[in-house]
Amino acid sequence: MPTIPEAHSYCTLKAKDSGSNFYYSFLFLPRPRREAMCTVYTLCHELDAAVDHPPHGVDPCDRLAQWRREIEAAYQGVPQCPVTISLADHASRLGIPLDYFQELVAGMEMDLTIRRYATFDDLYPYCYRVASIVGLICLKVFGTVDPRAQDYAVNLGVAFQLTNIIRDVGADAKRDRIYVPLEDLATFGCSEEQLLSKTASPEFIRLMEFQAARAHDYYRKAQTVYDALSSTDRRSLLVAEIMRNIYFNLLTRIESTRFAVFTSRIRVPPFRRATLALTTWARRSFQNRVSRRT
């Protein structure tokens, strides 16, 4: 088995090679917290791959069950693979509850059993499990103190997941998955067949505009909580704010294309991600200096 430093390096390399929107924000953390974030990201990536890209001949349910057991082993001090060896070290130092990871796996399991959501109330628990829970894990990594920051993480997680749903509606259709609530499809006169056949009809555009407005609402909710936090906690959330600006930029890019999500996977280019990370850091640093002076 790899040593703990080798396990940390493995996760860092995996996160770096992923091309994720999130990796650029990790660079602003001190090394121990940066390694923890890379470990959390790599674990999330592995869980996602277990659902969408399991090894040939492996049942995704069995694969997720293996990961659930391995995560539990990390908390029992007997992990067997690089990701959970790294996780065991970080989770014990940062006080990340096992329940968070169990909820995350439960969210991934929903992908194997649920392909449609009747209402947004039905969809919300999925968003919470696969995205908001990750935000709550991140709060432990960042060292945020104020309990209100949990509302920030939950709202931001939902906003991220709604952005993902809009971006990936075409890719999900290939897997016969529809994450847009069916009641919204009915409201805007957009049929399941239109989504599955990737038809960018006027009804589809109006449907996506409604989904984007909902995502914007959750970004605003996160901002409201952020503004109410102390300057110390706001400083601890720098990485989350970089993530927020990158993902918000992704949403506005999708909107600017009139939701051309069926033709290509819309992305924030690497240079733009790096620029957003630097400008967010500079802006927050300036605000923190002003706050300390006043």
BELQUIGI-V259762 format. One record per pair of residues at least 24 apart in sequence whose C-alpha atoms are under 10 Angstrom apart, sorted by sequence separation. I is the first residue (numbers start at 1). J is the second residue. If there is no record, write none. Layout:
BEGIN
I_J / I_J
END
This chain:
BEGIN
8_32 / 11_35 / 12_36 / 14_38 / 15_39 / 18_42 / 43_67 / 74_98 / 104_128 / 105_129 / 106_130 / 107_131 / 131_155 / 132_156 / 133_157 / 172_196 / 173_197 / 174_198 / 184_208 / 249_273 / 10_35 / 11_36 / 12_37 / 13_38 / 14_39 / 15_40 / 103_128 / 104_129 / 105_130 / 128_153 / 129_154 / 131_156 / 132_157 / 133_158 / 170_195 / 171_196 / 173_198 / 219_244 / 8_34 / 9_35 / 11_37 / 12_38 / 13_39 / 15_41 / 16_42 / 72_98 / 103_129 / 104_130 / 107_133 / 128_154 / 131_157 / 132_158 / 169_195 / 170_196 / 184_210 / 219_245 / 246_272 / 247_273 / 8_35 / 11_38 / 12_39 / 14_41 / 15_42 / 18_45 / 71_98 / 72_99 / 102_129 / 103_130 / 104_131 / 127_154 / 128_155 / 130_157 / 131_158 / 132_159 / 169_196 / 170_197 / 171_198 / 180_207 / 184_211 / 246_273 / 249_276 / 7_35 / 8_36 / 10_38 / 11_39 / 14_42 / 15_43 / 43_71 / 101_129 / 104_132 / 127_155 / 128_156 / 129_157 / 130_158 / 131_159 / 132_160 / 170_198 / 180_208 / 219_247 / 245_273 / 246_274 / 9_38 / 10_39 / 11_40 / 12_41 / 13_42 / 14_43 / 72_101 / 100_129 / 101_130 / 104_133 / 128_157 / 129_158 / 131_160 / 132_161 / 169_198 / 170_199 / 219_248 / 246_275 / 5_35 / 8_38 / 9_39 / 11_41 / 12_42 / 15_45 / 71_101 / 72_102 / 103_133 / 104_134 / 127_157 / 128_158 / 131_161 / 181_211 / 243_273 / 246_276 / 8_39 / 11_42 / 14_45 / 71_102 / 102_133 / 103_134 / 127_158 / 130_161 / 131_162 / 180_211 / 242_273 / 245_276 / 246_277 / 7_39 / 10_42 / 11_43 / 100_132 / 101_133 / 126_158 / 127_159 / 216_248 / 242_274 / 244_276 / 245_277 / 68_101 / 69_102 / 100_133 / 101_134 / 125_158 / 127_160 / 128_161 / 215_248 / 243_276 / 244_277 / 68_102 / 71_105 / 99_133 / 100_134 / 124_158 / 127_161 / 242_276 / 243_277 / 245_279 / 246_280 / 67_102 / 100_135 / 126_161 / 127_162 / 216_251 / 242_277 / 245_280 / 68_104 / 100_136 / 101_137 / 215_251 / 216_252 / 241_277 / 242_278 / 244_280 / 46_83 / 68_105 / 100_137 / 124_161 / 242_279 / 243_280 / 67_105 / 68_106 / 124_162 / 127_165 / 239_277 / 242_280 / 43_82 / 97_136 / 98_137 / 123_162 / 169_208 / 212_251 / 238_277 / 241_280 / 242_281 / 43_83 / 65_105 / 96_136 / 97_137 / 212_252 / 241_281 / 42_83 / 43_84 / 64_105 / 96_137 / 167_208 / 239_280 / 41_83 / 42_84 / 64_106 / 95_137 / 96_138 / 166_208 / 212_254 / 238_280 / 239_281 / 242_284 / 39_82 / 40_83 / 43_86 / 94_137 / 96_139 / 97_140 / 165_208 / 166_209 / 212_255 / 238_281 / 241_284 / 39_83 / 40_84 / 43_87 / 64_108 / 65_109 / 96_140 / 38_83 / 39_84 / 42_87 / 64_109 / 94_139 / 95_140 / 96_141 / 166_211 / 39_85 / 40_86 / 91_137 / 94_140 / 95_141 / 165_211 / 166_212 / 208_254 / 209_255 / 235_281 / 238_284 / 39_86 / 40_87 / 61_108 / 93_140 / 94_141 / 165_212 / 208_255 / 212_259 / 237_284 / 238_285 / 38_86 / 39_87 / 61_109 / 93_141 / 94_142 / 95_143 / 163_211 / 38_87 / 39_88 / 60_109 / 91_140 / 94_143 / 162_211 / 163_212 / 166_215 / 209_258 / 235_284 / 36_86 / 37_87 / 40_90 / 90_140 / 91_141 / 162_212 / 205_255 / 208_258 / 209_259 / 234_284 / 235_285 / 35_86 / 36_87 / 39_90 / 40_91 / 61_112 / 90_141 / 162_213 / 163_214 / 164_215 / 208_259 / 35_87 / 60_112 / 61_113 / 127_179 / 162_214 / 163_215 / 206_258 / 235_287 / 36_89 / 37_90 / 126_179 / 159_212 / 162_215 / 163_216 / 205_258 / 206_259 / 231_284 / 234_287 / 235_288 / 36_90 / 161_215 / 162_216 / 205_259 / 234_288 / 35_90 / 36_91 / 159_214 / 160_215 / 204_259 / 205_260 / 52_108 / 123_179 / 158_214 / 159_215 / 160_216 / 162_218 / 231_287 / 232_288 / 33_90 / 44_101 / 47_104 / 48_105 / 51_108 / 115_172 / 123_180 / 158_215 / 159_216 / 231_288 / 32_90 / 36_94 / 43_101 / 47_105 / 50_108 / 51_109 / 115_173 / 123_181 / 159_217 / 160_218 / 200_258 / 231_289 / 49_108 / 50_109 / 51_110 / 52_111 / 120_179 / 122_181 / 156_215 / 159_218 / 160_219 / 200_259 / 232_291 / 44_104 / 48_108 / 51_111 / 52_112 / 115_175 / 116_176 / 117_177 / 119_179 / 120_180 / 121_181 / 155_215 / 158_218 / 159_219 / 200_260 / 231_291 / 232_292 / 33_94 / 40_101 / 44_105 / 47_108 / 48_109 / 51_112 / 115_176 / 116_177 / 117_178 / 118_179 / 119_180 / 120_181 / 157_218 / 158_219 / 159_220 / 200_261 / 230_291 / 231_292 / 47_109 / 115_177 / 116_178 / 117_179 / 118_180 / 119_181 / 120_182 / 155_217 / 156_218 / 157_219 / 159_221 / 200_262 / 48_111 / 114_177 / 115_178 / 116_179 / 117_180 / 118_181 / 119_182 / 120_183 / 155_218 / 156_219 / 159_222 / 198_261 / 199_262 / 200_263 / 44_108 / 114_178 / 115_179 / 116_180 / 117_181 / 118_182 / 119_183 / 120_184 / 154_218 / 155_219 / 156_220 / 158_222 / 198_262 / 112_177 / 114_179 / 116_181 / 117_182 / 118_183 / 119_184 / 155_220 / 156_221 / 157_222 / 197_262 / 198_263 / 111_177 / 116_182 / 117_183 / 118_184 / 119_185 / 152_218 / 155_221 / 156_222 / 118_185 / 152_219 / 154_221 / 155_222 / 156_223 / 195_262 / 111_179 / 152_220 / 154_222 / 155_223 / 14_83 / 152_221 / 153_222 / 151_221 / 152_222 / 155_225 / 11_82 / 151_222 / 152_223 / 10_82 / 11_83 / 150_222 / 152_224 / 153_225 / 9_82 / 10_83 / 11_84 / 149_222 / 151_224 / 152_225 / 153_226 / 7_81 / 8_82 / 9_83 / 151_225 / 152_226 / 7_82 / 8_83 / 11_86 / 150_225 / 151_226 / 152_227 / 6_82 / 7_83 / 8_84 / 10_86 / 11_87 / 116_192 / 149_225 / 5_82 / 7_84 / 8_85 / 9_86 / 148_225 / 149_226 / 152_229 / 1_79 / 2_80 / 4_82 / 7_85 / 8_86 / 148_226 / 1_80 / 2_81 / 3_82 / 4_83 / 6_85 / 7_86 / 8_87 / 149_228 / 1_81 / 2_82 / 4_84 / 5_85 / 6_86 / 7_87 / 148_228 / 149_229 / 1_82 / 2_83 / 4_85 / 5_86 / 8_89 / 148_229 / 3_85 / 4_86 / 7_89 / 8_90 / 48_130 / 147_229 / 2_85 / 3_86 / 4_87 / 146_229 / 160_243 / 164_247 / 167_250 / 1_85 / 2_86 / 4_88 / 5_89 / 145_229 / 146_230 / 149_233 / 153_237 / 156_240 / 160_244 / 163_247 / 167_251 / 4_89 / 145_230 / 149_234 / 152_237 / 156_241 / 159_244 / 163_248 / 166_251 / 4_90 / 44_130 / 146_232 / 161_247 / 164_250 / 44_131 / 145_232 / 146_233 / 153_240 / 156_243 / 157_244 / 160_247 / 163_250 / 164_251 / 167_254 / 144_232 / 145_233 / 146_234 / 149_237 / 152_240 / 156_244 / 159_247 / 160_248 / 163_251 / 166_254 / 144_233 / 159_248 / 162_251 / 163_252 / 166_255 / 173_262 / 44_134 / 143_233 / 144_234 / 160_250 / 170_260 / 171_261 / 142_233 / 144_235 / 145_236 / 156_247 / 160_251 / 163_254 / 170_261 / 171_262 / 144_236 / 159_251 / 167_259 / 169_261 / 170_262 / 41_134 / 142_235 / 143_236 / 144_237 / 166_259 / 167_260 / 168_261 / 169_262 / 170_263 / 171_264 / 40_134 / 139_233 / 142_236 / 143_237 / 167_261 / 168_262 / 170_264 / 171_265 / 141_236 / 142_237 / 166_261 / 167_262 / 170_265 / 142_238 / 168_264 / 169_265 / 40_137 / 41_138 / 139_236 / 142_239 / 167_264 / 168_265 / 40_138 / 139_237 / 142_240 / 167_265 / 168_266 / 138_237 / 167_266 / 37_137 / 167_267 / 37_138 / 40_141 / 138_239 / 139_240 / 36_138 / 138_240 / 36_140 / 37_141 / 33_138 / 36_141 / 37_142 / 135_240 / 35_141 / 36_142 / 33_140 / 34_141 / 33_141 / 34_142 / 32_141 / 33_142 / 33_143 / 29_141 / 30_142 / 29_142 / 52_175 / 34_239 / 29_236 / 29_238 / 28_238 / 29_239 / 28_239 / 26_238 / 27_239 / 25_238 / 26_239 / 25_239 / 26_240 / 28_242 / 24_239 / 25_240 / 23_239 / 25_241 / 26_242 / 22_239 / 25_242 / 26_243 / 22_240 / 24_242 / 25_243 / 24_243 / 25_244 / 22_242 / 23_243 / 21_242 / 22_243 / 25_246 / 21_243 / 22_244 / 24_246 / 22_246 / 21_246 / 22_247 / 21_247 / 21_250 / 21_267 / 24_270 / 21_268 / 20_268 / 21_269 / 25_273 / 21_270 / 24_273 / 25_274 / 28_277 / 19_269 / 20_270 / 23_273 / 24_274 / 27_277 / 28_278 / 19_270 / 22_273 / 23_274 / 24_275 / 25_276 / 26_277 / 21_273 / 24_276 / 25_277 / 20_273 / 21_274 / 24_277 / 25_278 / 28_281 / 24_278 / 22_277 / 25_280 / 25_281
END
